[in-house]
C-alpha cells in the first residue's frame, strides 16, 4: 500500500433520507470486511471498523432504531425513516463502529480492499483472526482502527 492510500481523512456519511449524518476519521483507502453471517448476508453488509473515538454522530440520534438478535451484543442501528443502516456497533468490536462504505460521501474514498470474513462460523473465525499476525487482522484493526501496518 502506498503512503497516499493510507492517508487519514474525515469522511462524511449517513442514511438515504439525510436524517442521520455522521463523520468518521479513517484511511482514504478502506479495508472492508465482507461478512457472510445471517444478517450481513440478508443486508449485503460490507463494513470497516473504527474506534468510537473516531466517529461522531452529527445529527439524527432520535431517528435511529436498534435491532439485536442472538447474543444481543451487536447493535444494528438504522434510520427509522428510510431504513438504511449506515453504521452499527459490531459484536466483535463493541468499543467501535462498523461503517458501511457505500454510505460515505465518495469524494474522500480513494479505494477499497475487501476481505471475506466467515461470520457463519463466527467464534472459530475470530479465533483464527486472533492467531494471525497479518495486516488484515480484525482484532488488530479493532484495537487502533487501522491494520497493523498502518498503525
Secondary structure, DSSP 8 states (H G I E B T S, - for coil): --GGGG-EEEEEEE-SSSSSEEEEEEESEEEEEEE-SHHHHHHT-EEEEEEGGGEEEEE-GGGEEEE--TTS-SBEEEETTT----EEB-STTTTEEEE-GGGB-GGG--EEEEEEE-GGGHHHHHHHHHH--STT-HHHHHHHSS-GGG-
